[in-house]
Amino acid sequence: MRELALTALTVLYGASGIVTFLGFMPTIRDLWNKKPSANIATYWMWTTTTFITSLYGFFVLNNLVFNLVINLQLLACVIVLFMRLRLPK
């Protein structure tokens, strides 16, 4: 029973990473359409902290699902940050 619960939690955690990535899509769409809807300071902070979390995942946790989820979020942060930096202030 415990093993089934842990497997279910792992699947749900992985799915939540996909949902989180999809949550960035409205902002990415706005930026694609030249609407500066993302705050640069916020995305600098989120990109930096997510990068640090990614390093922790690789070097300390060594957990595949965690690493996939956090790096999907890091990718979304980087996309938003770079797209926002290309737009005029």
C-alpha positions in Angstrom: 0.0 0.0 0.0 2.8 2.4 0.9 4.6 1.7 -2.4 1.3 2.4 -4.4 0.9 5.7 -2.5 4.5 6.8 -3.2 4.0 5.9 -6.9 0.8 7.9 -7.1 2.5 10.8 -5.3 5.4 10.7 -7.8 3.0 10.7 -10.8 1.0 13.6 -9.3 4.2 15.5 -8.6 5.4 15.0 -12.2 2.0 16.1 -13.5 2.1 19.2 -11.3 5.3 20.2 -13.0 3.6 20.1 -16.4 0.7 22.1 -15.0 3.1 24.7 -13.6 4.9 24.9 -17.0 1.5 25.4 -18.7 0.8 28.2 -16.2 3.6 30.2 -17.8 1.9 30.1 -21.2 -0.3 33.1 -20.9 2.7 35.3 -19.9 4.8 33.8 -22.8 1.9 34.5 -25.2 1.7 38.1 -24.0 5.4 38.6 -24.4 5.3 37.0 -27.9 2.6 39.6 -28.7 4.9 42.3 -27.4 2.9 43.0 -24.3 5.4 43.5 -21.4 3.3 41.5 -18.8 6.2 40.1 -16.8 8.1 41.9 -14.1 11.9 41.7 -14.9 13.0 41.8 -11.2 10.6 39.0 -10.3 11.7 36.8 -13.1 15.4 37.4 -12.3 14.7 36.3 -8.8 12.6 33.3 -9.8 15.2 32.2 -12.4 18.1 32.5 -9.9 16.3 30.6 -7.1 15.0 28.0 -9.5 18.6 27.5 -10.9 19.9 27.1 -7.3 17.1 24.6 -6.7 18.1 22.8 -9.9 21.7 22.5 -8.7 20.5 21.1 -5.4 18.4 18.6 -7.2 21.3 17.4 -9.3 24.0 17.4 -6.7 22.1 16.6 -3.5 18.8 14.9 -4.2 19.7 13.1 -7.4 16.0 12.4 -8.1 14.9 12.1 -11.7 11.3 13.3 -11.3 12.3 16.3 -9.1 15.1 17.2 -11.6 12.7 17.1 -14.5 10.0 19.1 -12.8 12.3 21.8 -11.5 14.2 22.1 -14.8 10.9 22.5 -16.7 10.1 25.4 -14.4 13.6 26.8 -14.9 13.1 26.6 -18.6 9.8 28.5 -18.3 11.4 31.2 -16.2 14.4 31.6 -18.6 12.0 31.8 -21.6 9.9 34.5 -19.9 12.9 36.5 -18.7 14.7 36.5 -22.0 11.5 37.4 -23.9 10.8 40.2 -21.4 14.3 41.6 -21.7 14.0 41.8 -25.5 11.0 44.2 -25.1 11.4 47.9 -24.4 10.9 49.0 -20.8 
